[in-house]
Amino acid sequence: MPQYLSTIINLLPVVIPAIVGLVLGIVFRSRARKASLLVILASVVLLLQAVFQVVTNHFLVPLSGNGLLSWEAYSMIVSAGYFVFGATTLGLLLAAAFVEREPYRPAVPAAEGTRTGEAVQPHRGTLVLTLGLISMLLFSPLG
């Protein structure tokens, strides 16, 4: 397999979410300005991670193979880089999830809701939490 083709395949798990984040950030910019800005910044950090991955594969690996850079130094550089990019992306996305939330209002009980005319909406917090945990367990090894 040619070198550039394997590089493109290796970059897809980072570049596709970055592009989706950029598009969604731009689309929802008028609705949630701060959150969309944070999502766009997280997408830019993901693209920087892709650039870091290309630099690592094309410059640092040959340096380590020639003996100019030890493999221990290589692994420390790569680990630190991925940690910084991953933590920054995660922090920005978490901030985007909570930045423009309204203050908590207790739910109106069903009996009072029918008296006052308010419709009581069931929450889906348990479902969202369960699906999020399942996706982290199943899809993170695949990514």
KEKE-3310 file (N, C-alpha, C; in steps of 0.2 Angstrom, whole numbers, plus 5000, padded with zeros to 4 digits):
npx = (5004:5003:5012:5006:4992:4990:4993:4982:4971:4974:4972:4958:4950:4952:4950:4937:4928:4932:4929:4915:4912:4916:4907:4895:4896:4897:4884:4875:4878:4871:4861:4867:4879:4891:4893:4894:4906:4915:4914:4919:4932:4937:4936:4946:4957:4957:4960:4973:4979:4979:4988:4999:5000:5004:5016:5023:5023:5030:5042:5047:5047:5057:5068:5070:5072:5084:5092:5095:5086:5080:5070:5063:5062:5055:5043:5039:5037:5027:5016:5014:5010:4998:4991:4989:4982:4971:4965:4963:4953:4943:4940:4936:4924:4916:4914:4907:4896:4890:4889:4879:4868:4852:4847:4843:4827:4815:4805:4788:4776:4765:4751:4750:4754:4743:4734:4738:4740:4752:4762:4770:4786:4794:4810:4825:4837:4843:4843:4851:4863:4866:4867:4878:4889:4889:4893:4906:4912:4911:4915:4927:4938:4938:4941)
npy = (4994:5011:5024:5037:5034:5025:5034:5043:5035:5032:5045:5047:5044:5055:5067:5066:5068:5081:5089:5087:5093:5106:5110:5108:5118:5130:5129:5130:5142:5154:5151:5146:5154:5155:5141:5135:5141:5136:5122:5124:5128:5116:5107:5113:5110:5096:5095:5100:5090:5080:5085:5085:5071:5067:5074:5067:5054:5055:5062:5061:5047:5042:5048:5042:5029:5030:5032:5045:5050:5044:5029:5030:5044:5047:5041:5048:5061:5059:5053:5064:5074:5068:5067:5081:5086:5078:5080:5094:5095:5087:5095:5107:5103:5098:5110:5117:5109:5114:5127:5137:5134:5135:5140:5128:5122:5115:5101:5102:5094:5080:5081:5095:5101:5098:5106:5119:5120:5117:5108:5092:5087:5072:5067:5063:5059:5047:5038:5045:5046:5032:5027:5035:5030:5017:5019:5025:5014:5004:5010:5017:5008:5004:5016)
npz = (5000:4996:5003:5006:5005:5016:5026:5024:5027:5041:5046:5045:5056:5064:5056:5050:5061:5065:5053:5053:5065:5062:5052:5059:5069:5062:5056:5067:5072:5073:5082:5094:5100:5108:5111:5098:5094:5103:5099:5086:5089:5095:5084:5076:5085:5084:5070:5071:5078:5069:5060:5068:5069:5056:5055:5065:5060:5048:5050:5064:5066:5056:5061:5073:5068:5062:5073:5077:5086:5101:5104:5116:5119:5108:5110:5122:5117:5108:5116:5125:5116:5110:5122:5126:5115:5115:5128:5127:5117:5122:5134:5128:5121:5132:5138:5128:5129:5141:5141:5138:5145:5153:5169:5182:5183:5194:5189:5185:5194:5188:5192:5196:5184:5175:5181:5180:5167:5160:5150:5154:5151:5148:5154:5146:5152:5158:5147:5138:5145:5147:5133:5130:5138:5134:5120:5122:5128:5118:5105:5107:5108:5094:5087)
capx = (5000:5007:5013:5001:4986:4990:4992:4975:4967:4976:4970:4951:4946:4953:4948:4930:4924:4934:4925:4908:4912:4916:4901:4889:4898:4895:4877:4872:4882:4866:4857:4871:4885:4897:4894:4897:4913:4919:4915:4924:4939:4938:4938:4953:4962:4957:4964:4980:4981:4980:4995:5004:5001:5008:5023:5026:5024:5035:5048:5050:5049:5063:5073:5071:5074:5091:5096:5096:5081:5079:5063:5060:5061:5049:5036:5037:5034:5020:5011:5013:5006:4991:4987:4987:4977:4965:4963:4960:4947:4938:4938:4932:4918:4912:4913:4902:4889:4887:4891:4873:4862:4848:4847:4839:4820:4812:4800:4781:4773:4760:4745:4750:4754:4737:4730:4741:4740:4759:4764:4776:4790:4798:4817:4829:4844:4845:4844:4857:4869:4867:4870:4885:4893:4890:4897:4913:4915:4912:4918:4934:4944:4938:4944)
capy = (5000:5017:5028:5042:5030:5023:5041:5046:5030:5033:5051:5048:5045:5062:5072:5066:5072:5088:5092:5087:5098:5113:5111:5109:5124:5135:5129:5132:5148:5159:5148:5145:5157:5152:5134:5134:5144:5131:5117:5125:5127:5109:5105:5115:5106:5090:5096:5101:5083:5076:5088:5082:5064:5067:5076:5061:5048:5057:5065:5058:5039:5041:5050:5036:5023:5031:5033:5052:5051:5037:5027:5033:5051:5047:5039:5053:5066:5057:5053:5070:5077:5066:5069:5088:5087:5075:5084:5101:5094:5085:5101:5112:5100:5098:5117:5118:5106:5117:5135:5141:5131:5139:5138:5122:5123:5109:5099:5102:5087:5079:5084:5102:5103:5098:5111:5125:5120:5116:5101:5090:5083:5067:5068:5057:5059:5041:5035:5048:5043:5025:5027:5038:5025:5011:5021:5025:5007:5000:5013:5020:5003:5004:5022)
capz = (5000:4996:5010:5006:5006:5023:5030:5024:5031:5048:5048:5044:5063:5067:5051:5049:5067:5064:5048:5055:5070:5059:5048:5064:5072:5057:5055:5073:5075:5075:5088:5101:5098:5112:5110:5092:5094:5106:5095:5080:5092:5096:5078:5074:5088:5080:5064:5073:5080:5062:5057:5073:5067:5050:5057:5069:5055:5042:5052:5070:5065:5052:5065:5078:5065:5060:5079:5079:5092:5104:5104:5122:5118:5103:5114:5126:5113:5105:5121:5127:5111:5110:5128:5126:5110:5117:5134:5125:5113:5127:5138:5124:5120:5138:5139:5123:5131:5147:5141:5137:5148:5157:5176:5183:5186:5195:5185:5188:5195:5183:5195:5196:5177:5172:5184:5177:5159:5157:5148:5157:5146:5152:5153:5143:5154:5159:5141:5135:5149:5145:5127:5130:5141:5129:5115:5125:5129:5111:5100:5108:5105:5087:5085)
cpx = (5004:5007:5007:4994:4985:4990:4985:4970:4968:4973:4962:4948:4947:4950:4941:4926:4926:4930:4918:4907:4912:4910:4895:4890:4896:4887:4873:4875:4876:4862:4861:4878:4891:4898:4897:4904:4917:4920:4919:4931:4941:4940:4944:4958:4963:4961:4972:4983:4983:4987:5000:5005:5005:5015:5027:5028:5030:5042:5051:5052:5055:5069:5075:5074:5082:5095:5097:5091:5080:5071:5059:5058:5055:5043:5034:5034:5027:5015:5009:5008:4999:4987:4985:4982:4970:4961:4960:4954:4942:4935:4934:4925:4913:4910:4907:4895:4886:4887:4884:4867:4859:4848:4842:4832:4817:4806:4793:4778:4767:4753:4745:4750:4748:4732:4732:4741:4747:4759:4770:4779:4794:4805:4820:4836:4847:4847:4851:4864:4871:4870:4877:4890:4894:4894:4904:4916:4916:4916:4925:4939:4944:4941:4951)
cpy = (5006:5021:5033:5039:5028:5029:5043:5041:5031:5040:5052:5048:5051:5067:5072:5070:5079:5092:5092:5093:5105:5115:5112:5116:5130:5135:5132:5138:5153:5157:5148:5148:5155:5145:5132:5136:5139:5124:5118:5125:5120:5106:5107:5111:5099:5090:5097:5094:5079:5079:5085:5074:5063:5069:5070:5056:5049:5060:5062:5050:5038:5043:5045:5030:5024:5032:5040:5054:5044:5036:5030:5040:5052:5046:5044:5059:5065:5056:5059:5074:5075:5067:5076:5089:5084:5078:5091:5100:5092:5091:5106:5109:5099:5105:5119:5115:5110:5124:5139:5138:5135:5136:5132:5125:5116:5107:5100:5096:5087:5082:5091:5105:5103:5104:5118:5126:5119:5109:5098:5085:5078:5068:5062:5056:5052:5037:5038:5046:5036:5024:5030:5033:5019:5013:5022:5019:5003:5004:5016:5015:5003:5010:5022)
cpz = (5000:5002:5011:5008:5013:5028:5030:5028:5038:5050:5048:5051:5066:5063:5050:5055:5067:5059:5050:5061:5067:5056:5053:5067:5068:5056:5061:5076:5077:5081:5094:5099:5101:5111:5104:5091:5097:5102:5089:5083:5093:5090:5075:5078:5086:5074:5065:5075:5074:5059:5061:5071:5061:5051:5061:5064:5050:5044:5059:5069:5061:5057:5070:5075:5063:5067:5081:5085:5095:5104:5111:5122:5113:5106:5118:5123:5110:5110:5124:5122:5110:5116:5128:5121:5112:5123:5132:5121:5118:5131:5134:5122:5126:5139:5134:5126:5136:5146:5141:5140:5153:5164:5177:5186:5187:5191:5189:5188:5190:5186:5194:5188:5174:5175:5181:5170:5156:5156:5151:5152:5150:5150:5150:5146:5155:5152:5137:5139:5147:5138:5126:5133:5137:5123:5116:5125:5122:5106:5101:5106:5097:5084:5085)
residu = (MET:PRO:GLN:TYR:LEU:SER:THR:ILE:ILE:ASN:LEU:LEU:PRO:VAL:VAL:ILE:PRO:ALA:ILE:VAL:GLY:LEU:VAL:LEU:GLY:ILE:VAL:PHE:ARG:SER:ARG:ALA:ARG:LYS:ALA:SER:LEU:LEU:VAL:ILE:LEU:ALA:SER:VAL:VAL:LEU:LEU:LEU:GLN:ALA:VAL:PHE:GLN:VAL:VAL:THR:ASN:HIS:PHE:LEU:VAL:PRO:LEU:SER:GLY:ASN:GLY:LEU:LEU:SER:TRP:GLU:ALA:TYR:SER:MET:ILE:VAL:SER:ALA:GLY:TYR:PHE:VAL:PHE:GLY:ALA:THR:THR:LEU:GLY:LEU:LEU:LEU:ALA:ALA:ALA:PHE:VAL:GLU:ARG:GLU:PRO:TYR:ARG:PRO:ALA:VAL:PRO:ALA:ALA:GLU:GLY:THR:ARG:THR:GLY:GLU:ALA:VAL:GLN:PRO:HIS:ARG:GLY:THR:LEU:VAL:LEU:THR:LEU:GLY:LEU:ILE:SER:MET:LEU:LEU:PHE:SER:PRO:LEU:GLY)
# end
